Structures are given as structure tokens and as C-alpha cells.
Amino acid sequence: MHKVDQHTTSFWRRGMGENAYLGIDIAKAKFDVALLRPDQKIRSKAFANSSAGHAELLTWLARQHAGPVHACLEATGTYGHALAEWLADAGLTVSVINPAAIEAYGRSRLTRTKTDRTDARLIAHFCATQRPAPWQPLPREVRELQAFVRRLDALEGMRQQERNRLAAEPAHAAVRTSIQHVIELLDDEMAAVRARIHDHVTQHPGLRAQRALLTSIPGIGETTAALLLAELGPITRFECASACAAFIGLVPREGVSGTSVRRKPVLSKLGPSSLRKGLYFPALTAMRHNPILRAHRERLLARGKHRMVIVGAIMRKLVHLVYGVLKHGQPFRADYATGA
């Protein structure tokens, strides 16, 4: 990976006047940018989505003499992470935006054309008008843990696909043998990645201490603890437990309009789906073995709540417990609720 040029970094940290806004539309092989300058002129360009392309972008920005730059890109998985980290290391203000927010903003502007170039312009205008909060890269040890955790999730997905193929009972014996062999290989690889995750957390005192706090909560084991540490990052990113639950997408979304529209509240599901998926089975376990969540379940049952509504509420309450033990640095205790 190329290193960020120190002269370029100091250029962005000094600043030269009013902000310019950089919208970035990320794809696998390339990314398109639109630079909205303080004079309201827009400059567009495309770059390779590689370390060389990242360096070329910084050089191009310096030639524009646009002053301090606030860059915005959508949270689109792994394709944009390296670029966001690169720009933050170079001293630019960076915001990573939920794609749903950009889509809604585009609808509000009655946008009709959709290309990579126009999407980059839309994101630049969003950044200029909405001024989203700056994004901070996760600590390096958390980013490494995140890579391991996401690799494990990918392997689990591949194994499930093979299991589904085996369940379809292919007629040819050689095909069944091949599928079983792949499942065994995936099982071995998953075991190796789990060992790497365990060792990685153990080798970093901060992560190790947080793992101990999380696993003190009945219902949360090492695998779920690693997922939470990897995807939540430092708990100080969140002002309160409700903000943490909202990040995961576990807060209810109301559907009320006027006097006639009264939709049932549903989970917003705006955050990382991997966290919601990873908390589902721990919530089922916690309903039986965690005294606080078991009592919460009984109250909801007495009120006639549907099973899936109860599961969602338990997941949300579990996140509140997670926030509490991490914020206060104290293990779970059944005689008080934390993080409310």
C-alpha cells in the first residue's frame, strides 16, 4: 500500500478557506468523484479503486486548489473502507453515509438520472447541504478483528450453501461426496479462523478485557462478543444505549400519517445486518437464561405481544446490557439494569 504523502497531508490539515465537498461513488474496480468547490463549480473525475488510485485522487484534489475538503461516500461494504481510511489519514474530513439517506435525498431532489457520475454529484450536494458528522477510522486492532469476523461470516455462508445442495439429495454419489468434502474443508477453515479471532482478541489487552465483560452477560458467548467488538468499535462512539441500538437497526419505526394511517411499528433495520443476524440466537438463549431478559419477556407475553415482536425487544434490551457493561467497565449483574 502506498503511504500518504506528508506534504499533501499538511496541505489538507492547514486549510485554505471555505470548505469544498467531495462526493464519492464507489464501485469494485473504480470510483467516481464530484468536487463541489466554494464557487459552486463542480469538477468530476474517475479513479481506479486501488492504492495508486487513492494517491492520484489526492494529487488531483491538490491541483484543484479547493481549500479544506469534506469528503462523503456511502457505506457500501469493503469497497470503500480503504479509501475512507486513506482520506482520513491525509487530513480530510470524511463522512461515511448510510445509502438509504442518500437515496432519500435523491428522491427529495426529484433525481431522474442515475449514473456513477450523477451519483457522485448527488453525494457532494448531500454533503454540502446536510453537513454529516465526521467519521473516524476504527483502531487498527479492531479493523483486523473485523476482517477476521467478516471472513468467518463469509465461510458460514458458503457452508450453508453447500448444506442446502446436500439437502437437495443430488442423485449422483460422486456429487454428494464432493459436497461433503467441501463442507469438511469449510468446517476446518472456520475452526482455524475462530482460533485466529480468539488469539487476536487475547493478544490485545483492551479487546481481551471487553470480551470478558461481554461474555459475563448470559446469552453472549465468545463468537457474539467478537462480532460486537468488531462491528460496534469503541463504545464511546455512541452517546447512549439507544443510539447504539439505533445503529444496529433495532429501534422501532413508526408508520403514522394523519388519522387514517396506523401501520404496525417495525424494526428500522438500517444498520449492519450482520449484527442483527448475530444477535438473534443469543437473544433466544438470553430469554431463557438471563434473569433480566427473562423477566422482560414475561412482561411482553402478559401484554399479548407477538413472538417476533418479543424477540426484537429482547435483542434491543440485550444491546442495552452490552452498552452498559462496556461503558461502565463492570461485568453483568442480575440485580440491576445497565446502560439504560
Stockholm file with secondary structure:
# STOCKHOLM 1.0

chainA/1-340         MHKVDQHTTSFWRRGMGENAYLGIDIAKAKFDVALLRPDQKIRSKAFANSSAGHAELLTWLARQHAGPVHACLEATGTYGHALAEWLADAGLTVSVINPAAIEAYGRSRLTRTKTDRTDARLIAHFCATQRPAPWQPLPREVRELQAFVRRLDALEGMRQQERNRLAAEPAHAAVRTSIQHVIELLDDEMAAVRARIHDHVTQHPGLRAQRALLTSIPGIGETTAALLLAELGPITRFECASACAAFIGLVPREGVSGTSVRRKPVLSKLGPSSLRKGLYFPALTAMRHNPILRAHRERLLARGKHRMVIVGAIMRKLVHLVYGVLKHGQPFRADYATGA
#=GR chainA/1-340 SS CCCCCHHHHHHHHHCCSSCEEEEEEECSSEEEEEEECTTSCEEEEEEESSHHHHHHHHHHHHHHTCCSEEEEEECCTHHHHHHHHHHHHTTCEEEEECHHHHHHHHHHTTCCCCCHHHHHHHHHHHHHHHCCCCCCCCCHHHHHHHHHHHHHHHHHHHHHHHHHHHHTCCSCHHHHHHHHHHHHHHHHHHHHHHHHHHHHHHHSHHHHHHHHHHHTSTTCCHHHHHHHHHHHCCGGGSSSHHHHHHHHTCSEEEEEETTTEEEEEEECCCSCHHHHHHHHHHHHHHHHHCHHHHHHHHHHHHTTCCHHHHHHHHHHHHHHHHHHHHHHTCCCCTTSCCCC
#=GC SS_cons         CCCCCHHHHHHHHHCCSSCEEEEEEECSSEEEEEEECTTSCEEEEEEESSHHHHHHHHHHHHHHTCCSEEEEEECCTHHHHHHHHHHHHTTCEEEEECHHHHHHHHHHTTCCCCCHHHHHHHHHHHHHHHCCCCCCCCCHHHHHHHHHHHHHHHHHHHHHHHHHHHHTCCSCHHHHHHHHHHHHHHHHHHHHHHHHHHHHHHHSHHHHHHHHHHHTSTTCCHHHHHHHHHHHCCGGGSSSHHHHHHHHTCSEEEEEETTTEEEEEEECCCSCHHHHHHHHHHHHHHHHHCHHHHHHHHHHHHTTCCHHHHHHHHHHHHHHHHHHHHHHTCCCCTTSCCCC
//
